[in-house]
């Protein structure tokens, strides 16, 4: 038995001895079991009601903010879809341009190589023709 319970029981015995069992029982039933510190007053309840009303207002505001945020997020998601489509379009355009550039470079390199080979071939034909004529001149002399 705790100190508070022991004190309540001692008070009950004293009341029973002085006022009788029925009055002592009735009086003890009207006392709070753990002391007056746990009993709420009307003013305490009014403050709690005001606090709860404020919290309800805050929750309603928060709900409105969440709805607005969800709407904004839906807009952001739409923008992301549009950006992805735009990026995909740019990627396709870049691939086309890169392929065209690659084809242009290959064609230019092929043309340069062909020109150089043709020039080299003409030079070699001219050299061989000169040597042939020189040999023919020596042979027919």
C-alpha atoms as one frame of an Amber mdcrd trajectory, in Angstrom:
protein
   0.000   0.000   0.000   1.411   3.388  -0.992   1.670   6.390   1.308  -1.314
   8.068  -0.371  -3.469   4.955  -0.032  -2.469   4.559   3.611  -3.385   8.194
   4.301  -6.770   7.786   2.540  -7.516   4.664   4.565  -6.593   6.422   7.827
  -8.908   9.312   6.863 -11.707   6.845   6.048 -11.353   5.135   9.463 -11.441
   8.488  11.242 -14.519   9.563   9.271 -16.244   6.239   9.953 -15.564   6.570
  13.677 -16.790  10.188  13.807 -19.613  10.255  11.196 -20.573   6.632  10.691
 -20.048   4.144   7.869 -22.709   5.468   5.473 -21.530   9.093   5.646 -17.844
   8.056   5.484 -18.550   5.879   2.403 -20.479   8.685   0.696 -17.757  11.250
   1.429 -14.958   8.929   0.219 -16.883   8.249  -3.013 -16.902  11.990  -3.745
 -13.132  12.405  -3.258 -10.843  11.772  -6.257  -8.896   8.519  -5.859  -5.438
   9.986  -6.472  -5.772  13.539  -5.198  -6.997  16.869  -6.482  -4.010  17.336
  -8.754  -5.555  14.943 -11.291  -8.929  16.700 -11.356  -9.561  19.052 -14.290
 -11.242  22.379 -13.659 -13.675  24.059 -16.066 -10.988  26.602 -16.950  -8.550
  23.783 -17.813 -11.149  22.180 -20.053 -11.906  25.530 -21.754  -8.188  26.016
 -22.516  -7.994  22.492 -23.926 -11.064  23.135 -26.101  -9.431  26.304 -27.450
  -6.194  24.432 -28.127  -8.061  21.634 -29.890  -9.987  24.163 -32.013  -6.673
  25.760 -32.996  -5.232  22.359 -33.863  -8.283  21.577 -35.998  -7.749  24.856
 -37.866  -4.064  24.011 -38.324  -4.939  20.545 -39.644  -7.488  22.043 -42.068
  -4.867  24.509 -43.303  -2.354  21.704 -43.623  -4.853  19.636 -45.625  -5.408
  22.599 -47.958  -1.651  22.978 -48.343  -1.285  19.268 -49.117  -3.993  19.475
 -51.784  -2.232  22.498 -53.322   1.097  20.664 -53.176  -0.424  17.600 -54.853
  -1.803  19.835 -57.615   1.586  21.469 -58.046   3.302  18.068 -58.129   0.901
  16.932 -60.861   1.967  19.992 -62.867   5.631  19.175 -62.261   5.052  15.598
 -63.407   3.447  16.917 -66.592   6.412  19.224 -67.154   8.791  16.291 -66.664
   6.906  14.283 -69.293   7.140  17.236 -71.697  10.863  17.647 -70.962  11.502
  13.955 -71.532   9.735  14.148 -74.892  11.767  17.238 -75.778  15.018  15.538
 -74.768  14.089  12.491 -76.827  13.425  14.770 -79.815  16.808  16.442 -79.336
  18.482  13.047 -79.044  16.902  11.941 -82.323  17.886  15.207 -84.016  21.464
  14.890 -82.738  21.696  11.291 -83.969  20.533  12.384 -87.429  23.085  15.219
 -87.490  25.885  12.963 -86.218  25.057  10.372 -88.873  25.053  13.093 -91.574
  28.361  14.454 -90.275  29.876  10.958 -90.191  28.698  10.321 -93.755  30.125
  13.685 -94.865  33.482  12.972 -93.250  33.675   9.472 -94.743  32.786  10.835
 -98.204  35.374  13.626 -97.896  38.076  11.225 -96.740  37.192   8.839 -99.575
  37.335  11.700-102.096  40.717  12.891-100.743  42.153   9.370-100.800  40.847
   8.837-104.335  42.366  12.170-105.479  45.719  11.325-103.893  45.711   7.822
-105.383  44.805   9.190-108.816  47.542  11.838-108.552  50.072   9.226-107.449
  48.959   6.902-110.221  49.407   9.642-112.878  52.844  10.439-111.482  53.863
   6.777-111.609  52.511   6.391-115.171  54.451   9.480-116.227  57.605   8.135
-114.537  57.225   4.720-116.137  56.513   6.334-119.521  59.641   8.480-119.183
  61.752   5.448-118.235  60.213   3.426-121.064  60.982   6.168-123.581  64.512
   6.500-122.213  65.045   2.748-122.492  63.497   2.711-125.950  65.775   5.561
-127.049  68.786   3.679-125.740  67.659   0.473-127.356  67.035   2.046-130.806
  70.152   4.033-131.028
